[in-house]
């Protein structure tokens, strides 16, 4: 779905008008809901309707104060949440500055055919499908030889990978001779493809790892709350991502891409440097 959605909606949107792209997206979501309603009862049955382990309301466990270990783990969640917010701020440039730059300054021609700008949004899902199982196998293999990086280190690596992607965008700007506004001067589409490759690597190092971390570290009675707060970071990141766009015209793509690369990589290095302390604060739940 993530692969075909931008291909189908993007094609109709750019060819016949974006109202048709939105119409197809709405129809597809409605169709998905219908399929879910029809198939859920048959294939899921009672799964998900009731908690696996029921607890009495107002139990002693709900009333007791948080232990020091629980407080330490919450501190880890909050600290990493701040770093992750900036990661997603950079990552979400895919729908703003990267798309605008691709539309105006990237040569999208392949064997005489011009690839729609919206189709570039399918690159990340393609890499997710190709690399998802690879990274899952990698972590398992490293764990077997006791070389599996800790959760904070993986997140730091993810942030550095995101920064490397933006360095390739700096390369795209340099190929055009800098912040040239002449749309006739184009950069190779390989710059943007490799950028999305490293952004996907960063996502695979951070996103599933982060969700697993919150599940393990959050106190049981607050797990849903902290999972919601974790996803709230994406909302804040999208807001910050939109703010960044307003500075592109004033500062230029070179400054924006290089600035994001330097800032996010610095945060990644900081996370790695404090990783041992964070792991200690996790109290064995890494």
Steps between C-alpha positions, in 0.01 A plus 500: 500500500775748588667425167199513271320791668738774379525334158124484439388815681803691377440403138135603498575810705772629271333386176133585555503727804563448868130473582504163325804394701322590824182331378684174432671520839166546674341216304791268584471579872127436489560171320758403762252572778235286330745211459598533866140499620417194290813299575568598863230284652601200293877513540550687830205381702533624859864606461551857610154547649603436858826535698704183525553554872218673684574703811254628754443874489668702773725208594793546734735493201322798344519696824861439592757767406754439225816322606845646437556251218174603332591868536844438348346320204254786446794742496659291223177510297474879535866560408486280191162648409664841463769362270249298297286809443788666316565181303142503370527872429780420259333187367175681423684735265414227248157655459618861504846625405613179331185478289519867403867466409432184301216666311702806403865402486534123442515336157219246524541368145557124463557375144305795361212464749455755778422343835226685694634679806245329724639159405818575693291451816488129411878464528500485880235223519689300237818519707300411814379180332846416368696578816253432782572128524871565446522722808286261705739217412799725569390579857433129566841401361679765706312393812617141454863611509428753776574797276148640473512879558292641783175681422652851543794408275264374229309827522822697476601302192157570351544874550845492342362303203232767453774764499698311237189512282491878525869514407402341169247780456788741555671312216193558281516873571873507423444318170272787398767753592348603832167666573434579135135594441507414130272194474670407173806393701420155637660257745508124445207305643752260657571760768141488622479119472813453713369761743183298552709184538689643797184652644342154488804348671462763771130423536565126534761565770270728696126455445435133589772515765335801664155343513643186657692709753190690615310173543776357718585810704162660571330392824225251414217724619632790291610311189216632282564855615870488417436332167270790414762752615758322284280540193440862598864562410406436136232769519747752642756394239254560216432848638872578517550352154246744357672790674828404335346549155446870570876546533599332173436807285698722737791271590515282189497118464875467563477660845185307590632157395847553647356647819267205553786255433730667752232544767349150481841328481610695807194377687574145385854521633373636832255209533782252438726675752237484777376154399673318787335729754162456331537121498584512870183703560299233317586249773532196276207574268709599198 
